[in-house]
Amino acid sequence: MRPINLKISGFGPYAGTVEIDFTRLGNNGLYLITGDTGAGKTTIFDAIAYALYGEPSGENRKVSMLRSMYAAADTPTEVELVFSCNGKEYRIRRNPEYQRTKKSGTGMTTEAAKQELYCPGKQPITRQREVDKAVREIIGIDGNQFSQIAMIAQGEFRKLLKAG
């Protein structure tokens, strides 16, 4: 699986919309994301893991924690990932359940969690269980395996060194 483009909105520390074009990083397939503590590095991995598997990348983070506390009430919380796998390009978009401004009237309402997976030559898949199954089939690994091999989060390197 190679990420092509990641778009994050109202997610973690990112109050607005942030887009990362991974094609600008070349085709070597290994990316190092560095920065100061609290800069949002782990959030990028959380966004990729959430887009693919519907869960953040780490054990200590929950889906209910993904909405940015800095986002405006009318800013959507969503992640869209374009990726390639085995020579095919896919697009997946997910949003967690979150509170947003009502479209008519005043006050807040709950935006339901949604997911959409676009596979080449097929109709979009929108049911969570079907999206989750399709992603596992496309990539060949589950979310836990992805988190173990795709990234080493801050503080997790010791666990890797001590693994059997």
C-alpha positions in Angstrom: 0.0 0.0 0.0 1.4 3.4 -1.0 -0.3 6.6 0.1 -0.8 9.1 -2.7 -2.8 11.9 -1.1 -4.2 12.4 2.4 -6.7 15.1 3.2 -7.6 15.8 6.9 -10.3 18.1 8.1 -11.1 19.0 11.8 -9.0 16.1 12.9 -6.7 16.0 15.9 -4.7 19.2 16.2 -5.7 20.1 12.6 -8.6 22.6 13.0 -9.0 23.2 9.3 -8.2 21.2 6.2 -4.7 19.9 5.6 -3.6 18.0 2.5 -0.5 15.9 2.1 0.7 15.0 -1.4 2.8 11.9 -0.9 3.8 11.9 -4.5 6.1 14.8 -3.8 8.2 12.6 -1.5 9.3 10.3 -4.4 8.7 6.6 -5.0 11.1 4.9 -2.6 8.3 3.8 -0.4 9.8 4.8 3.0 8.9 8.1 4.6 10.2 9.7 7.7 7.9 12.2 9.4 9.8 14.3 12.0 9.0 17.4 14.0 8.7 18.8 17.5 6.7 17.0 20.2 3.0 17.9 19.7 3.5 19.0 16.0 0.9 16.4 14.8 3.1 13.7 13.4 1.2 10.8 15.1 -2.0 12.4 13.9 -0.9 11.8 10.3 -0.6 8.1 11.1 -3.9 8.2 13.0 -5.5 9.7 9.9 -4.2 7.0 7.6 -5.1 4.2 10.0 -8.5 5.7 10.6 -9.2 6.1 6.8 -8.2 2.5 6.2 -9.4 0.7 9.3 -11.8 3.0 11.1 -9.5 3.2 14.2 -6.6 5.4 15.2 -3.1 3.9 15.0 -2.4 3.7 18.7 -3.9 1.8 21.7 -4.3 5.0 23.7 -6.4 6.9 21.2 -10.1 6.3 20.6 -12.3 7.3 17.7 -14.2 9.7 20.0 -11.0 11.6 20.4 -10.5 12.4 16.7 -12.5 15.6 16.4 -10.3 18.6 16.7 -11.1 20.7 19.7 -9.9 23.7 17.7 -12.2 23.1 14.7 -15.1 25.5 14.1 -18.5 24.0 14.9 -19.3 23.9 11.1 -16.0 22.3 10.1 -16.4 18.7 9.2 -14.3 16.0 10.8 -13.2 13.7 8.0 -10.3 12.0 6.4 -9.8 11.1 2.8 -7.0 8.9 1.6 -6.0 8.1 -2.0 -3.7 5.1 -2.1 -2.4 2.5 -4.5 -2.0 -1.2 -4.0 -1.0 -3.9 -6.5 -1.1 -1.4 -9.3 -4.6 -0.1 -8.6 -5.7 3.2 -7.2 -8.3 3.5 -4.4 -10.0 6.3 -2.5 -11.5 6.0 1.0 -13.2 8.6 3.0 -14.4 8.3 6.6 -15.8 10.6 9.3 -16.4 9.7 12.9 -19.5 10.6 14.7 -19.2 14.2 16.0 -21.3 17.2 17.0 -21.7 19.9 14.3 -23.8 23.0 13.8 -27.3 22.3 12.5 -27.8 23.1 8.8 -31.1 24.8 9.5 -32.1 26.4 12.8 -29.8 26.9 15.7 -27.9 24.5 17.9 -25.9 21.4 17.4 -26.7 18.0 16.0 -24.9 14.7 15.7 -23.2 13.9 12.4 -23.3 10.1 12.0 -20.2 8.2 11.2 -19.8 7.4 7.5 -17.4 5.7 5.2 -17.0 5.4 1.4 -14.5 3.2 -0.5 -14.0 3.7 -4.2 -12.5 0.8 -6.0 -11.6 0.8 -9.7 -14.5 -0.2 -11.9 -16.9 -0.8 -9.0 -19.7 1.0 -7.3 -18.7 2.8 -4.0 -18.9 0.6 -0.9 -20.6 2.5 2.0 -21.5 -0.1 4.7 -18.9 -0.2 7.4 -18.5 -3.9 7.7 -18.1 -4.2 3.9 -15.6 -1.3 3.7 -13.6 -2.9 6.5 -13.6 -6.3 4.8 -12.7 -4.8 1.4 -9.7 -2.9 2.9 -8.4 -6.0 4.6 -8.7 -7.9 1.3 -7.0 -5.1 -0.8 -4.1 -4.5 1.6 -3.8 -8.0 3.0 -3.4 -7.0 6.6 -5.7 -5.9 9.5 -5.4 -2.6 11.4 -3.3 -4.0 14.2 -0.8 -5.5 11.7 -0.8 -2.2 9.8 0.1 -0.2 12.9 2.9 -2.6 13.7 4.6 -2.5 10.3 3.7 0.8 8.8 4.9 3.1 11.6 6.8 3.2 14.9 5.0 5.8 17.0 6.7 7.8 19.6 7.3 5.7 22.7 6.5 2.4 20.8 10.1 1.7 19.7 11.0 0.0 23.0 8.0 -2.4 22.5 9.4 -3.3 19.1 12.9 -4.0 20.5 11.5 -6.2 23.2 9.1 -8.2 21.0 9.6 -11.9 20.7 
